Amino acid sequence: MDEIWILGATGRVGRAVATRLAAQGVTPVLVGRDAERLRKTGADLGLGDVRVVVADTLERITAEIARQRPAVVVNTIGRYAETAVPIARACLPGGHYLDLANDLVSIPRLLSLDAEASAAGSTFVTGTGFGVLATEAVVAKLCEGRPAPREVRVDALPSLAMEAGPLGEALAASIVDGATTGGLCFQDGRLVKTRLAANPLELSLPDGDSVKSAGAPTGELMAAQLASGAPYVTATSAMMPTGRMLRAALPLAGWLLSIPALARFAIHRLAAVQVKAAPAPRQHTWGHAVVSWPDGSRREGWLRAGDASAFTAAVIAETAVRLARGDGRRGAHTPAVALGAELAVAAGGTFLLD
C-alpha cells in the first residue's frame, strides 16, 4: 500500500512524472504493455532495478490494481471518459487515483464518484496538470473570503516545447473529443451550448508578451464554476484556432467527428502524426482569471509557470506524493479542491494577483 503506479509509463507524460518522483526520492512502479520497454524506460531514466507491472488491457489493469493494492495510481493512458471510472473504482477502498483529463465528458464522470470515494477513504483527483489547475487555482485565490461572484472568465495560455515523435493517442483523443463536444459556457448556473472557438481575444501578458485565445469546452470551465460558484462562466484556450476560416470550419468538423467510426479513424490517424521538435513559443505559461461580483467589484489574477508540460509533470508528481502520505480531501475533486490552490506554487507556479 505504499507504491505509486504510473499507467502509461513509457509515454511522454509517464516518463516525465517518473523522473519527478525519482527526484523526490520515490521510485514509482512502471505499468504498461511491454515489460522490456518498461525496463528500458526505467534504465534510461536512471531508476535502477525498477519494478514493472505488465497489463495490456483495461480489464487487466483494474485486476492488477485490485490485487496488488498500490497507494496511488497515476493514469496517463488517456481516453479518460472510458478509463478513469473503472481504474479509480479499482483503487477502492483506501487507494487514491489521479489523472490529467481536461474535457467535459470524463471530468464530470469522475467527480460523480465523490460520495463513493469519500465513504471508502479514498481521494480521486482529475485535471491534475496545467489544464484545470493553472486557472482553477487563480479563481480560488481571487475568491478567498469573498461571496460567490456573478461572472468568471478563465484563460488557459500554455507554452510548451514539442518533443519529436508521434502525437500519441491520448492527445489525439483529446483533440477529437473537444471538437465533438462543441462550445459550452455556464449561464444561470447551467451548461449551455455556444459556438466552438467563440469570442476570440488577444491578451497582453504580464511579461510584455501577447497571445491569442478563443472559447474552449475544457475542464477549466467546470473547475472555475465549482471553485467560484458563479452562475456565468466562460473559458478560453490559446490552443484553440482564432483565424476566421478555421473557426468557421469547426462546426462541420465537429459534426463529422460525432460519427463514431470517423472519430476512431481520426484518432488513429492523428495519433500517428509525427511531430517535429520545436522550442516553446513563449518564455512563460500562464493561467488567467477575471472575476466580477454583483456589486460591480472586479479582480484579475495570473499564475505564471515555465513550460506547460514540465508544470504538468510537477503537478502530477506533487499530487501523487501528497496522496501517498495521506494528504488531500477525501472524495472526488479537481486539484485545488483536493489539495488547495497552493499546490500550483509547490509545482513551480507563481501567483500575480491584483
KAFEN-V51888 format. One record per pair of residues at least 12 apart in sequence whose ideal C-beta (glycine too) atoms are under 6 Angstrom apart, sorted by sequence separation. I is the first residue (numbers start at 1). J is the second residue. If there is no record, write none. Layout:
BEGIN
i: [I	I]
j: [J	J]
END
This chain:
BEGIN
i: [6	30	75	183	201	289	183	38	110	182	200	221	288	84	183	220	110	199	286	287	35	197	198	218	322	73	197	35	80	107	135	216	218	27	30	216	284	285	9	80	135	215	216	6	9	10	29	30	31	84	214	9	33	213	285	4	5	6	7	29	62	66	72	73	74	75	81	85	216	22	58	62	65	81	101	102	213	3	5	19	80	84	96	101	214	10	18	93	94	95	96	97	98	99	211	280	62	92	93	94	100	130	214	318	100	102	318	92	98	102	212	10	91	183	315	184	314	183	314	88	181	311	311	186	303	189	200	188	197	305	197	305	303	304	186	303	185	197	302	301	197	157	196	300	299	155	14	13	156	5	11	154	3	1	3	4	5	6	7	8	2	8	1	7	154	152	182	209	103	179	180	179	152	104	180	207	152	179	180	149	151	148	149	151	152	153	154	155	156	157	176	205	135	139	143	132	136	140	176	132	139	139	176	78	132	136	176	78	127	79	173	78	172	206	172	172	169	167	168	167	166	167	167	223	107	164	104	162	164	107	162	102	162	102	161	161	160	159	159	159	159	158	157	155	154	153	152	151	149	150	149	149	150	161	206	160	160	138	142	160	139	158	138	135	134	135	142	142	138	138	137	134	130	130	130	133	129	129	128	128	128	125	140	136	137	123	136	141	140	132	133	137	123	123	127	128	137	124	125	141	133	118	141	118	125	117	117	123	114	114	113	98	111	110	96	74	72	72	72	71	20	20	17	21	16	20	24	17	17	4	4]
j: [18	42	87	195	213	301	196	52	124	196	214	235	302	99	198	235	126	215	302	303	52	214	215	235	339	91	215	54	99	126	154	235	237	47	50	236	304	305	30	101	156	236	237	28	31	32	51	52	53	106	236	32	56	236	308	28	29	30	31	53	86	90	96	97	98	99	105	109	240	47	83	87	90	106	126	127	238	29	31	45	106	110	122	127	240	37	45	120	121	122	123	124	125	126	238	307	90	120	121	122	128	158	242	346	129	131	347	122	128	132	242	41	122	215	347	217	347	217	348	124	217	347	348	225	344	231	242	231	240	348	241	349	349	350	233	351	234	247	352	353	250	211	250	354	354	213	76	76	220	70	76	220	70	69	71	72	73	74	75	76	71	77	71	77	224	224	254	282	177	253	254	254	228	181	257	284	230	257	258	228	230	229	230	232	233	234	235	236	237	238	257	286	220	224	228	219	223	227	263	220	227	228	266	169	223	227	267	170	219	173	267	173	267	302	270	271	271	270	271	271	272	273	275	334	219	276	217	275	277	222	277	218	278	219	279	280	280	280	281	282	285	285	286	288	289	290	291	292	291	292	292	293	294	307	352	307	308	287	291	309	289	308	289	287	287	289	299	301	301	303	303	303	308	311	312	315	312	315	315	316	319	319	336	334	336	323	336	341	341	334	335	341	328	330	334	335	344	332	335	351	344	330	353	331	338	331	332	338	331	332	332	319	332	332	323	320	320	323	324	324	313	314	313	317	313	317	321	316	317	320	324]
END
